[in-house]
Amino acid sequence: MFAPLLSLLALVATTLAVPFSMKLHKGTALIIIDTQNDFITGSLPNPRAPSILPKLYALLDNHEWPLIVASQDWHPPDHVSFASAHPGVSRGSQINITFTDQPKFTEKQSVVADHCIPESWGSEIEVGVRTRLHNLEGYKTTVEYVKKAQNHSIDSYSAFGDNQYRRFTTLDRELQLHGIENILVTGLVTSACVRGTAIDGTKLGYNVTIIEDATEASSQMVKETALNELRNVWSVNVMSLSQWEEENPVRKGPSGW
């Protein structure tokens, strides 16, 4: 009568003796910034953006993470970043906006085409990335989706909080809850939301690495300017995916998996 119970206990003991994953990068979170349709082929198309997708797929297919975070711009209609919200202002311009709680201070705001409006196709994460995230969440890892820039009057480049540091997302809390010390930042675009997230991550004490071939900007010059600032001013690690993989090899088990 005890045979089934003993068999069950043996199975449990065997299961517990096997490591959960030999591919897991402990203490490191993968952060995918704003890889949304509007920033690739939508209302703000960027012919350079699709080149990062194979690198993102590789990071999701070939590595395992205790936490993956995917951020999304999630703008209300007439958002401050929309040129359509500023009569007489053309797309691509910059305007001065006043801090909401400190009228003496202003900041530059770029205004562009309407984009990433909730529930629109443009706000959706690119299908290849989205499918991989859905296949991973709740099975191999925790996947968190951070919606940002929802305030009508304040933009938010960083996935940690808005540009005036008035409202913060749950990102820092999630990283702490998962024991994360290192963050790998990827996505779009290098000179804005990737930059803002990397800077705030550094300010909050994380070891920040940007995978330079898993992020893109409007031009190589704009991208290099942003990466040089992050590297030289903010001490952010900047490396290619192959360089990062060489320094952080996926461990293999006895059978080679």
Short mmCIF file of the C-alpha atoms (twelve columns), coordinates in Angstrom:
data_MODEL
# 
_entry.id   MODEL 
# 
loop_
_atom_site.group_PDB 
_atom_site.id 
_atom_site.type_symbol 
_atom_site.label_atom_id 
_atom_site.label_alt_id 
_atom_site.label_comp_id 
_atom_site.label_asym_id 
_atom_site.label_seq_id 
_atom_site.Cartn_x 
_atom_site.Cartn_y 
_atom_site.Cartn_z 
_atom_site.pdbx_PDB_model_num 
ATOM 1   C CA . MET A 1   0.000  0.000  0.000   1 
ATOM 2   C CA . PHE A 2   2.995  2.256  0.492   1 
ATOM 3   C CA . ALA A 3   4.496  1.551  -2.937  1 
ATOM 4   C CA . PRO A 4   2.655  4.368  -4.777  1 
ATOM 5   C CA . LEU A 5   3.585  6.837  -2.034  1 
ATOM 6   C CA . LEU A 6   7.217  5.799  -2.109  1 
ATOM 7   C CA . SER A 7   7.264  6.132  -5.891  1 
ATOM 8   C CA . LEU A 8   5.806  9.619  -5.628  1 
ATOM 9   C CA . LEU A 9   8.385  10.653 -3.026  1 
ATOM 10  C CA . ALA A 10  11.185 9.300  -5.203  1 
ATOM 11  C CA . LEU A 11  9.881  11.267 -8.177  1 
ATOM 12  C CA . VAL A 12  9.713  14.468 -6.108  1 
ATOM 13  C CA . ALA A 13  13.254 13.935 -4.808  1 
ATOM 14  C CA . THR A 14  14.542 13.379 -8.343  1 
ATOM 15  C CA . THR A 15  12.792 16.521 -9.576  1 
ATOM 16  C CA . LEU A 16  14.206 18.659 -6.798  1 
ATOM 17  C CA . ALA A 17  17.708 17.378 -7.527  1 
ATOM 18  C CA . VAL A 18  17.593 18.684 -11.114 1 
ATOM 19  C CA . PRO A 19  18.505 22.381 -11.547 1 
ATOM 20  C CA . PHE A 20  15.590 24.474 -12.823 1 
ATOM 21  C CA . SER A 21  17.654 25.789 -15.687 1 
ATOM 22  C CA . MET A 22  21.259 25.780 -16.702 1 
ATOM 23  C CA . LYS A 23  20.553 28.765 -18.981 1 
ATOM 24  C CA . LEU A 24  19.274 31.103 -16.283 1 
ATOM 25  C CA . HIS A 25  21.122 34.405 -15.870 1 
ATOM 26  C CA . LYS A 26  20.601 34.830 -12.150 1 
ATOM 27  C CA . GLY A 27  20.230 38.370 -10.862 1 
ATOM 28  C CA . THR A 28  19.829 39.781 -14.370 1 
ATOM 29  C CA . ALA A 29  16.647 41.106 -15.967 1 
ATOM 30  C CA . LEU A 30  16.044 41.609 -19.668 1 
ATOM 31  C CA . ILE A 31  14.297 44.910 -20.391 1 
ATOM 32  C CA . ILE A 32  12.743 45.430 -23.825 1 
ATOM 33  C CA . ILE A 33  11.850 49.068 -24.386 1 
ATOM 34  C CA . ASP A 34  8.918  50.147 -26.583 1 
ATOM 35  C CA . THR A 35  9.331  47.585 -29.356 1 
ATOM 36  C CA . GLN A 36  5.938  48.622 -30.675 1 
ATOM 37  C CA . ASN A 37  4.531  48.649 -34.185 1 
ATOM 38  C CA . ASP A 38  4.311  52.439 -34.410 1 
ATOM 39  C CA . PHE A 39  8.077  52.729 -33.829 1 
ATOM 40  C CA . ILE A 40  8.876  50.154 -36.520 1 
ATOM 41  C CA . THR A 41  6.484  50.431 -39.466 1 
ATOM 42  C CA . GLY A 42  3.616  52.481 -38.007 1 
ATOM 43  C CA . SER A 43  3.012  56.194 -37.566 1 
ATOM 44  C CA . LEU A 44  6.695  56.786 -36.654 1 
ATOM 45  C CA . PRO A 45  8.370  54.343 -39.061 1 
ATOM 46  C CA . ASN A 46  12.069 53.720 -38.687 1 
ATOM 47  C CA . PRO A 47  13.782 51.666 -41.422 1 
ATOM 48  C CA . ARG A 48  16.610 50.909 -38.993 1 
ATOM 49  C CA . ALA A 49  14.336 49.389 -36.335 1 
ATOM 50  C CA . PRO A 50  13.690 45.930 -37.862 1 
ATOM 51  C CA . SER A 51  17.401 45.125 -37.675 1 
ATOM 52  C CA . ILE A 52  17.175 44.671 -33.906 1 
ATOM 53  C CA . LEU A 53  14.474 42.010 -34.036 1 
ATOM 54  C CA . PRO A 54  16.748 38.970 -34.650 1 
ATOM 55  C CA . LYS A 55  18.815 40.000 -31.611 1 
ATOM 56  C CA . LEU A 56  15.712 40.319 -29.444 1 
ATOM 57  C CA . TYR A 57  14.483 36.933 -30.659 1 
ATOM 58  C CA . ALA A 58  17.857 35.400 -29.765 1 
ATOM 59  C CA . LEU A 59  17.780 36.901 -26.274 1 
ATOM 60  C CA . LEU A 60  14.323 35.398 -25.746 1 
ATOM 61  C CA . ASP A 61  14.961 32.053 -27.464 1 
ATOM 62  C CA . ASN A 62  18.437 31.189 -26.247 1 
ATOM 63  C CA . HIS A 63  18.549 32.624 -22.730 1 
ATOM 64  C CA . GLU A 64  16.457 32.437 -19.591 1 
ATOM 65  C CA . TRP A 65  15.843 35.252 -17.144 1 
ATOM 66  C CA . PRO A 66  14.352 35.532 -13.677 1 
ATOM 67  C CA . LEU A 67  12.446 38.549 -14.976 1 
ATOM 68  C CA . ILE A 68  11.637 40.034 -18.378 1 
ATOM 69  C CA . VAL A 69  10.128 43.501 -18.601 1 
ATOM 70  C CA . ALA A 70  8.539  44.896 -21.756 1 
ATOM 71  C CA . SER A 71  7.648  48.582 -21.680 1 
ATOM 72  C CA . GLN A 72  5.070  50.281 -23.883 1 
ATOM 73  C CA . ASP A 73  4.286  53.903 -24.609 1 
ATOM 74  C CA . TRP A 74  0.593  54.169 -23.727 1 
ATOM 75  C CA . HIS A 75  -0.494 57.672 -24.690 1 
ATOM 76  C CA . PRO A 76  -3.922 59.216 -24.179 1 
ATOM 77  C CA . PRO A 77  -5.409 61.250 -27.050 1 
ATOM 78  C CA . ASP A 78  -3.935 64.760 -27.295 1 
ATOM 79  C CA . HIS A 79  -0.796 63.684 -25.452 1 
ATOM 80  C CA . VAL A 80  1.842  66.373 -24.987 1 
ATOM 81  C CA . SER A 81  4.146  64.595 -27.456 1 
ATOM 82  C CA . PHE A 82  1.577  64.764 -30.297 1 
ATOM 83  C CA . ALA A 83  2.032  67.614 -32.770 1 
ATOM 84  C CA . SER A 84  -1.728 67.440 -33.293 1 
ATOM 85  C CA . ALA A 85  -2.183 68.641 -29.704 1 
ATOM 86  C CA . HIS A 86  -0.300 71.885 -30.469 1 
ATOM 87  C CA . PRO A 87  -2.003 73.905 -33.219 1 
ATOM 88  C CA . GLY A 88  0.469  75.473 -35.595 1 
ATOM 89  C CA . VAL A 89  3.369  73.259 -34.510 1 
ATOM 90  C CA . SER A 90  4.805  70.901 -37.112 1 
ATOM 91  C CA . ARG A 91  5.924  67.353 -36.541 1 
ATOM 92  C CA . GLY A 92  9.576  67.035 -35.598 1 
ATOM 93  C CA . SER A 93  9.624  70.363 -33.782 1 
ATOM 94  C CA . GLN A 94  10.576 70.973 -30.172 1 
ATOM 95  C CA . ILE A 95  8.526  73.094 -27.808 1 
ATOM 96  C CA . ASN A 96  9.037  74.332 -24.268 1 
ATOM 97  C CA . ILE A 97  6.634  72.978 -21.682 1 
ATOM 98  C CA . THR A 98  6.297  74.104 -18.078 1 
ATOM 99  C CA . PHE A 99  6.835  71.729 -15.176 1 
ATOM 100 C CA . THR A 100 3.423  70.901 -13.752 1 
ATOM 101 C CA . ASP A 101 4.369  71.637 -10.135 1 
ATOM 102 C CA . GLN A 102 7.184  74.174 -10.675 1 
ATOM 103 C CA . PRO A 103 6.075  76.817 -13.198 1 
ATOM 104 C CA . LYS A 104 9.483  78.503 -13.113 1 
ATOM 105 C CA . PHE A 105 11.047 75.495 -14.821 1 
ATOM 106 C CA . THR A 106 10.618 74.347 -18.395 1 
ATOM 107 C CA . GLU A 107 11.828 71.421 -20.452 1 
ATOM 108 C CA . LYS A 108 12.162 70.663 -24.142 1 
ATOM 109 C CA . GLN A 109 9.504  68.413 -25.614 1 
ATOM 110 C CA . SER A 110 9.727  66.814 -29.033 1 
ATOM 111 C CA . VAL A 111 6.417  66.640 -30.866 1 
ATOM 112 C CA . VAL A 112 5.685  63.978 -33.457 1 
ATOM 113 C CA . ALA A 113 2.803  62.137 -35.088 1 
ATOM 114 C CA . ASP A 114 0.139  60.561 -32.879 1 
ATOM 115 C CA . HIS A 115 1.386  57.170 -31.756 1 
ATOM 116 C CA . CYS A 116 0.917  54.283 -29.333 1 
ATOM 117 C CA . ILE A 117 -2.669 55.095 -28.438 1 
ATOM 118 C CA . PRO A 118 -4.024 52.325 -26.173 1 
ATOM 119 C CA . GLU A 119 -5.590 49.326 -27.905 1 
ATOM 120 C CA . SER A 120 -4.456 50.469 -31.357 1 
ATOM 121 C CA . TRP A 121 -2.369 48.244 -33.627 1 
ATOM 122 C CA . GLY A 122 0.473  50.745 -33.311 1 
ATOM 123 C CA . SER A 123 0.603  50.348 -29.542 1 
ATOM 124 C CA . GLU A 124 1.033  46.575 -29.756 1 
ATOM 125 C CA . ILE A 125 4.428  44.967 -29.270 1 
ATOM 126 C CA . GLU A 126 5.924  43.609 -32.514 1 
ATOM 127 C CA . VAL A 127 4.379  40.223 -33.218 1 
ATOM 128 C CA . GLY A 128 7.574  38.138 -33.022 1 
ATOM 129 C CA . VAL A 129 8.549  39.614 -29.672 1 
ATOM 130 C CA . ARG A 130 4.973  39.521 -28.401 1 
ATOM 131 C CA . THR A 131 4.501  35.849 -29.290 1 
ATOM 132 C CA . ARG A 132 7.721  34.870 -27.557 1 
ATOM 133 C CA . LEU A 133 6.789  36.808 -24.432 1 
ATOM 134 C CA . HIS A 134 3.370  35.149 -24.311 1 
ATOM 135 C CA . ASN A 135 4.956  31.722 -24.696 1 
ATOM 136 C CA . LEU A 136 7.369  32.398 -21.830 1 
ATOM 137 C CA . GLU A 137 5.180  34.144 -19.283 1 
ATOM 138 C CA . GLY A 138 3.959  31.979 -16.433 1 
ATOM 139 C CA . TYR A 139 5.950  29.018 -17.742 1 
ATOM 140 C CA . LYS A 140 9.654  29.700 -17.777 1 
ATOM 141 C CA . THR A 141 9.824  33.177 -16.326 1 
ATOM 142 C CA . THR A 142 7.936  36.190 -15.045 1 
ATOM 143 C CA . VAL A 143 7.045  38.709 -17.746 1 
ATOM 144 C CA . GLU A 144 5.952  42.168 -16.655 1 
ATOM 145 C CA . TYR A 145 4.445  44.778 -18.967 1 
ATOM 146 C CA . VAL A 146 5.067  48.403 -18.006 1 
ATOM 147 C CA . LYS A 147 2.742  50.996 -19.495 1 
ATOM 148 C CA . LYS A 148 4.262  54.491 -19.449 1 
ATOM 149 C CA . ALA A 149 3.640  58.078 -20.575 1 
ATOM 150 C CA . GLN A 150 -0.042 57.872 -19.680 1 
ATOM 151 C CA . ASN A 151 -0.121 61.387 -18.206 1 
ATOM 152 C CA . HIS A 152 -1.672 63.785 -20.690 1 
ATOM 153 C CA . SER A 153 0.738  66.628 -19.793 1 
ATOM 154 C CA . ILE A 154 4.069  64.865 -19.095 1 
ATOM 155 C CA . ASP A 155 6.042  62.553 -21.331 1 
ATOM 156 C CA . SER A 156 7.914  59.533 -20.041 1 
ATOM 157 C CA . TYR A 157 11.028 58.296 -21.804 1 
ATOM 158 C CA . SER A 158 12.252 56.119 -18.944 1 
ATOM 159 C CA . ALA A 159 10.451 52.896 -18.050 1 
ATOM 160 C CA . PHE A 160 11.069 53.841 -14.399 1 
ATOM 161 C CA . GLY A 161 9.097  57.091 -14.345 1 
ATOM 162 C CA . ASP A 162 8.049  60.252 -16.128 1 
ATOM 163 C CA . ASN A 163 10.389 62.983 -17.345 1 
ATOM 164 C CA . GLN A 164 9.639  65.266 -14.389 1 
ATOM 165 C CA . TYR A 165 9.949  62.481 -11.775 1 
ATOM 166 C CA . ARG A 166 6.414  63.053 -10.537 1 
ATOM 167 C CA . ARG A 167 5.021  59.585 -11.152 1 
ATOM 168 C CA . PHE A 168 6.875  56.279 -11.183 1 
ATOM 169 C CA . THR A 169 6.075  52.881 -12.666 1 
ATOM 170 C CA . THR A 170 6.329  49.553 -10.859 1 
ATOM 171 C CA . LEU A 171 9.621  48.695 -12.584 1 
ATOM 172 C CA . ASP A 172 12.003 49.412 -9.704  1 
ATOM 173 C CA . ARG A 173 9.787  47.509 -7.272  1 
ATOM 174 C CA . GLU A 174 9.596  44.485 -9.581  1 
ATOM 175 C CA . LEU A 175 13.359 44.422 -9.990  1 
ATOM 176 C CA . GLN A 176 13.829 44.516 -6.231  1 
ATOM 177 C CA . LEU A 177 11.236 41.792 -5.624  1 
ATOM 178 C CA . HIS A 178 13.092 39.502 -8.021  1 
ATOM 179 C CA . GLY A 179 16.523 40.196 -6.549  1 
ATOM 180 C CA . ILE A 180 17.793 41.861 -9.712  1 
ATOM 181 C CA . GLU A 181 21.168 43.601 -9.663  1 
ATOM 182 C CA . ASN A 182 21.901 43.755 -13.393 1 
ATOM 183 C CA . ILE A 183 19.644 45.010 -16.165 1 
ATOM 184 C CA . LEU A 184 20.106 44.388 -19.864 1 
ATOM 185 C CA . VAL A 185 18.441 47.204 -21.799 1 
ATOM 186 C CA . THR A 186 17.306 46.783 -25.408 1 
ATOM 187 C CA . GLY A 187 14.657 48.235 -27.711 1 
ATOM 188 C CA . LEU A 188 13.596 51.576 -29.176 1 
ATOM 189 C CA . VAL A 189 14.806 54.185 -29.497 1 
ATOM 190 C CA . THR A 190 18.400 54.495 -28.349 1 
ATOM 191 C CA . SER A 191 18.407 58.274 -28.019 1 
ATOM 192 C CA . ALA A 192 15.153 58.592 -26.057 1 
ATOM 193 C CA . CYS A 193 13.468 55.819 -24.094 1 
ATOM 194 C CA . VAL A 194 16.425 53.421 -24.050 1 
ATOM 195 C CA . ARG A 195 18.659 56.277 -22.915 1 
ATOM 196 C CA . GLY A 196 16.199 57.434 -20.246 1 
ATOM 197 C CA . THR A 197 15.765 53.933 -18.839 1 
ATOM 198 C CA . ALA A 198 19.518 53.310 -18.725 1 
ATOM 199 C CA . ILE A 199 20.186 56.603 -16.931 1 
ATOM 200 C CA . ASP A 200 17.485 56.006 -14.319 1 
ATOM 201 C CA . GLY A 201 18.669 52.440 -13.830 1 
ATOM 202 C CA . THR A 202 22.148 53.751 -13.081 1 
ATOM 203 C CA . LYS A 203 20.769 56.379 -10.685 1 
ATOM 204 C CA . LEU A 204 18.914 53.632 -8.828  1 
ATOM 205 C CA . GLY A 205 22.063 51.568 -8.383  1 
ATOM 206 C CA . TYR A 206 21.656 48.850 -11.013 1 
ATOM 207 C CA . ASN A 207 24.504 47.595 -13.154 1 
ATOM 208 C CA . VAL A 208 23.233 48.633 -16.587 1 
ATOM 209 C CA . THR A 209 24.255 47.113 -19.899 1 
ATOM 210 C CA . ILE A 210 22.948 48.150 -23.310 1 
ATOM 211 C CA . ILE A 211 23.122 45.624 -26.127 1 
ATOM 212 C CA . GLU A 212 24.064 47.991 -28.921 1 
ATOM 213 C CA . ASP A 213 22.865 45.790 -31.798 1 
ATOM 214 C CA . ALA A 214 19.522 45.234 -30.020 1 
ATOM 215 C CA . THR A 215 18.663 48.939 -30.026 1 
ATOM 216 C CA . GLU A 216 18.311 51.509 -32.788 1 
ATOM 217 C CA . ALA A 217 17.810 55.215 -33.436 1 
ATOM 218 C CA . SER A 218 16.901 57.383 -36.413 1 
ATOM 219 C CA . SER A 219 20.499 57.400 -37.687 1 
ATOM 220 C CA . GLN A 220 23.887 55.939 -36.829 1 
ATOM 221 C CA . MET A 221 25.123 59.362 -35.707 1 
ATOM 222 C CA . VAL A 222 22.203 59.839 -33.305 1 
ATOM 223 C CA . LYS A 223 22.696 56.326 -31.964 1 
ATOM 224 C CA . GLU A 224 26.442 56.724 -31.437 1 
ATOM 225 C CA . THR A 225 25.999 60.094 -29.723 1 
ATOM 226 C CA . ALA A 226 23.560 58.550 -27.249 1 
ATOM 227 C CA . LEU A 227 25.715 55.485 -26.614 1 
ATOM 228 C CA . ASN A 228 28.845 57.570 -26.110 1 
ATOM 229 C CA . GLU A 229 27.060 59.720 -23.518 1 
ATOM 230 C CA . LEU A 230 25.764 56.653 -21.697 1 
ATOM 231 C CA . ARG A 231 29.183 55.038 -21.740 1 
ATOM 232 C CA . ASN A 232 31.298 58.070 -20.808 1 
ATOM 233 C CA . VAL A 233 28.987 60.085 -18.557 1 
ATOM 234 C CA . TRP A 234 26.795 57.440 -16.922 1 
ATOM 235 C CA . SER A 235 29.214 54.477 -16.884 1 
ATOM 236 C CA . VAL A 236 26.745 52.243 -18.715 1 
ATOM 237 C CA . ASN A 237 28.220 49.083 -20.233 1 
ATOM 238 C CA . VAL A 238 27.752 49.086 -24.005 1 
ATOM 239 C CA . MET A 239 28.462 45.907 -25.947 1 
ATOM 240 C CA . SER A 240 27.205 43.777 -28.795 1 
ATOM 241 C CA . LEU A 241 25.126 40.674 -28.159 1 
ATOM 242 C CA . SER A 242 28.005 38.419 -29.159 1 
ATOM 243 C CA . GLN A 243 30.342 40.204 -26.736 1 
ATOM 244 C CA . TRP A 244 27.797 39.916 -23.932 1 
ATOM 245 C CA . GLU A 245 27.220 36.230 -24.650 1 
ATOM 246 C CA . GLU A 246 30.962 35.611 -24.598 1 
ATOM 247 C CA . GLU A 247 31.178 37.187 -21.135 1 
ATOM 248 C CA . ASN A 248 27.987 35.480 -19.955 1 
ATOM 249 C CA . PRO A 249 27.992 32.026 -21.542 1 
ATOM 250 C CA . VAL A 250 25.000 29.758 -21.227 1 
ATOM 251 C CA . ARG A 251 26.032 26.910 -18.986 1 
ATOM 252 C CA . LYS A 252 25.576 23.415 -20.374 1 
ATOM 253 C CA . GLY A 253 24.525 20.340 -18.441 1 
ATOM 254 C CA . PRO A 254 26.097 16.867 -18.634 1 
ATOM 255 C CA . SER A 255 24.118 15.999 -21.758 1 
ATOM 256 C CA . GLY A 256 25.030 19.258 -23.490 1 
ATOM 257 C CA . TRP A 257 21.673 21.016 -23.121 1 
# 
